[in-house]
């Protein structure tokens, strides 16, 4: 399991107590991982069809 699969906070109240920079960095990394996985799936689909 990747570290980012673990929730950053259990509730909105906990999330609001975290430093904004930490939340921002978490969201940027999470987005980058999702984007990378989407591109990999797209490449895999292209390679398997051709």
N, C-alpha and C positions, 0 to 999 in steps of 0.2 A: 504494500500500500504506500502510495506517495504521501509525503507530508501534507500536500495541499488537499488531499482527500478528506482530511480531518477538518471539521468545521472550525472557523476562526473564533466564533463565539456561539454560545448556546441560545442566545436571545438577542433581540434588538437592544435591550438595555445594556447587555455586556458589550455589544458591538460599539455602542456610543461611548463607552468608557475607555475604549482603546485609543491610542494615539492615531491621529488621522494618517500619518505617514505609514504606519504599519498596515492599516486597512488598505490604503492606496497601493502599496507594494504588493500586498496579497492579491488584490484584484487584478493588477497588471500581470503578475506571474500566472494566475489562474487563467486569464484570458490567453496568454501566450501558449500555455499548454493545450488549451482547447483548440486554438488555431493550428498548432503543430499537428495535433491528432487529426483534425479535419483535412489538412493538406496531405497527410500520410494516407488517409483513407481514399482521397481523391486520386493520388498517385497509384495506389494499389488497384483501384478500379480501372484506371487507364491501362495499367500494365497487364491486367488479367483479360481485358477485352481485346487487346491488340496483339 
